[in-house]
Amino acid sequence: MSVNFRACSEGDLVIVQNYVLSLYQEDPSVMEMTPSKIQATFWEFTNKPQKGRIVVFEQDNKVVGYAIIVFFWSNEYGGDFVEVDELFVHENYRGHGIGTAFFEWLEKTWAKKAVALSLQATPSNERAFAFYQRRGFRAARNRHLMKLL
């Protein structure tokens, strides 16, 4: 089973929007997700690729998942972090190594350009948390805080 990872194109946007909305239904967030937010993210990264990417997971010419990755510089670590902001694999394709292949691709692609990968998981998503731990992710020393503006 071979999977390809590539940048999201405008032609992929409808299926990616459906997947994003599915992610937010399966693993609810505090924030409401809307198609306009997804479109804004697509256009922001299309016009400013140094900020991030939407990556689609393609198998047999079918988009079966996506990830949103965001780049930011860390003074403390002396380099770029690649933040996996969202990750989704269609339920029919879960458990077949696509997530593992994505992280292997991500590490290989960004190994010389970044110092770390980071991500967050909702506390209730134990399956995702266990998967990330198997991939080598550990709790950061500092707590994650945020303030909405």
N, C-alpha and C positions, 0 to 999 in steps of 0.2 A: 504494500500500500504506500504509494508515493504521494507526498503533499508538497505543493509549491507555495512560497510566500512571496508576495509582491505588493507594491503600492496599490492602494484603492484607486480605481479610476471612476470617472463620472458615471460610466455605465454600471458600476458595481453599487452605486449609492442606494438604490431601492432595497436590494437584498441586505446591505449593511444596516440600513435604517431598521429593517424588520428584525435583524439580529440584535441590534442595540436595544430596541424596545422589548424584545424577549428577555434579554439579560436583566433589564430593570424590573420585569415582572417576576422572574425567577429568584432574583437576589435584590430585593427592594433597597433603595437608597433613600436618604432623607430628601434628596432633590428629585423633582419631577423631570422626566426625560420627554423631550418633544422632537419631532422631525426638524424643526428650525434650529435647534441646538446642534443636531448631528450635521446638518448642512453647513452651519457656521464653522464647525470643527473641520470639516472637509475642505472648505475654501480657505480657512486660515492656514492649514498645513500645505495646501496646494500652492498658495502664494508665498508662504514663509516656511519652506521645508526644514530650515535650521531649527524650528521650534518643535517639530514632531512629525509623525506619520500615522496614517491609518493603514494597517497591513491586512490584506485579505489572505485567507487560507484556502487554497484551491486544490481540489482533488478531482481527477477525471473531468476537467473543464467545468467544475461546479464549485461555487464559493460555499464552503462548509463552516466558515468561522471568520473571525477578525480579531485584531488587537489594535488598541490605540497606544502608541508609545510617545512619550514626551521627553524632551531633552532639557536638562538644566545643569549649570555649572555649580560645583561644590568647592568652596574655598578650603574647607576643612580636609577634604579628600584629594584636592588638587587636580580635579578633572570633571568630565561630564558624567552625570548619572543618566541612565536610561530608565525612565519610570514607565512601567506597564500600567497605564491608567485603566484600561479595560481589556478583558480577554473573554472570548466566547467561542465555543464550539457547538454546532448544532447537536441536539441530543442524540440523533441517530449515528453520529460520528464520535461520540465520547467513548473513552476507554480503549481507543485504537492507536494511541501513541501520537496523536496530532499535537496535543499540548506539549509533550516532551520534545517532539521534533521542532516545534516553534522555539522553545527555549534554547535548544541546541543551535538552531539557525541564528537566533538573536545573539547568543554569546559569540558565535563564530563571526558574525557580521560586525559586531561592535567591539570586539575584544581589544583592538588597537586604538579605538577612538574614545572609549569610555572606561571609567574606573570601577563602576558598579551598576548593577541592576537593582531596581527597587520596585515595590508594589505594595498594595494594601488589599486586605480581604475583610469582608464583613464578618463579625464574630460568629454569626449563625452559619456561615458557609464552611463547615468543617471539612467537607470533601476537598474544596479548593485549598484550604489551609494545609491539609496533610500533603496534598500534591506539591505545593510550593516548598514545604519543608523537605520533601524527598528530592527536590531539585536544588537543594542547598541554601534556600533562603532561611534566614534567622531573624528573630526580633532585633530591631535596632536598639541601640543603647538609649537613645532619646525618644521621648513620646512624641507622637504626631499630634499637633494642635492646629487649629485653623479658626479663622474668623471670617464670616461671610460679609461682603461689602455691598 
